[in-house]
Amino acid sequence: TDVGAGDGETSPVGRIRDAQVIWDEDMYPHQAHSDLQCADDGIVLTIQGEAHKARYDPGPPARLRWTDGAIWVREDEPLEDSDAPHTDNDVGGALPETGGES
């Protein structure tokens, strides 16, 4: 699962697999993975004890819209330098929130 930073660029920072974010070791050397949980009001990602919430948008393309404004977008292709197999759960770079809720 390719996940991006909210810097306006497509910046992969990890993969989502089996309800976990597996962080890119170059960008997040001290954070190997984080668990995702489903909640009544969306998806919760807990990092260092702090809960972050997202709403799933089926798209296309599918997206996770985080309450901090970041958006993770599903990618159709794995990263070129990734040796991990492609799965249906690949997600790509975050984009800054533009406009209101859709």
C-alpha positions as CSV (number, residue, x, y, z in Angstrom):
1,T,0.0,0.0,0.0
2,D,1.7,3.2,-1.1
3,V,0.9,6.0,1.3
4,G,2.0,9.6,0.8
5,A,2.8,12.7,2.9
6,G,0.5,15.7,2.9
7,D,3.0,17.9,1.1
8,G,1.2,18.3,-2.2
9,E,3.5,15.8,-3.8
10,T,3.0,12.1,-4.4
11,S,5.4,10.9,-1.7
12,P,5.0,7.2,-0.8
13,V,5.6,6.6,2.9
14,G,4.5,3.0,3.3
15,R,2.1,0.2,2.4
16,I,-1.3,-0.9,3.8
17,R,-1.6,-4.6,4.2
18,D,-3.7,-6.7,6.5
19,A,-5.1,-3.7,8.4
20,Q,-1.6,-2.3,9.1
21,V,0.3,0.6,7.7
22,I,3.8,-0.6,7.1
23,W,5.9,2.6,7.1
24,D,8.7,3.3,4.6
25,E,11.9,2.6,6.6
26,D,13.8,5.5,5.0
27,M,11.1,8.1,5.9
28,Y,10.1,6.6,9.3
29,P,13.0,4.6,10.6
30,H,11.6,4.4,14.2
31,Q,8.0,3.4,13.2
32,A,7.9,-0.1,11.6
33,H,4.1,-0.4,11.4
34,S,0.8,0.9,12.8
35,D,-2.5,-0.8,13.2
36,L,-5.7,0.4,11.4
37,Q,-9.1,-0.2,13.0
38,C,-12.6,0.2,11.7
39,A,-14.9,2.4,13.7
40,D,-18.5,3.5,13.3
41,D,-17.4,6.9,11.9
42,G,-14.5,5.7,9.7
43,I,-11.0,4.3,10.1
44,V,-8.6,4.9,13.0
45,L,-4.8,4.9,12.9
46,T,-3.0,5.1,16.2
47,I,0.5,6.5,16.2
48,Q,2.4,6.9,19.4
49,G,-0.8,6.8,21.4
50,E,-2.5,9.5,19.3
51,A,-5.6,8.4,17.3
52,H,-6.0,9.8,13.7
53,K,-9.3,9.3,11.9
54,A,-10.1,8.9,8.2
55,R,-13.2,8.6,6.1
56,Y,-13.1,6.0,3.3
57,D,-14.2,7.3,-0.2
58,P,-14.6,4.5,-2.7
59,G,-13.8,6.8,-5.6
60,P,-12.6,6.0,-8.2
61,P,-9.9,6.2,-7.2
62,A,-10.4,5.0,-3.7
63,R,-9.2,7.4,-1.0
64,L,-8.7,7.8,2.7
65,R,-9.6,11.3,3.8
66,W,-7.8,12.1,7.1
67,T,-9.1,14.7,9.6
68,D,-5.8,16.6,9.3
69,G,-6.5,17.2,5.6
70,A,-4.2,14.5,4.2
71,I,-5.7,12.3,1.5
72,W,-4.3,8.9,0.7
73,V,-5.1,7.7,-2.9
74,R,-5.2,4.1,-4.1
75,E,-2.6,3.5,-6.8
76,D,-3.0,0.9,-9.5
77,E,0.8,0.1,-9.7
78,P,3.3,-0.7,-7.0
79,L,6.3,1.5,-6.5
80,E,9.1,0.8,-9.0
81,D,11.7,0.1,-6.4
82,S,9.3,-2.1,-4.3
83,D,9.9,-5.8,-4.5
84,A,6.6,-6.5,-2.7
85,P,3.9,-8.0,-4.8
86,H,1.0,-5.8,-5.9
87,T,-2.2,-6.2,-4.0
88,D,-5.7,-4.8,-4.2
89,N,-4.9,-2.6,-1.2
90,D,-2.3,-0.4,-2.8
91,V,-2.8,3.2,-1.9
92,G,-0.8,6.2,-3.1
93,G,0.4,9.7,-2.4
94,A,-1.5,12.0,-0.2
95,L,-2.8,15.2,-1.7
96,P,-3.8,18.4,0.2
97,E,-7.5,18.8,0.8
98,T,-9.0,21.1,-1.8
99,G,-12.5,22.4,-1.2
100,G,-15.2,20.9,0.9
101,E,-16.3,17.4,1.7
102,S,-17.5,15.4,-1.3
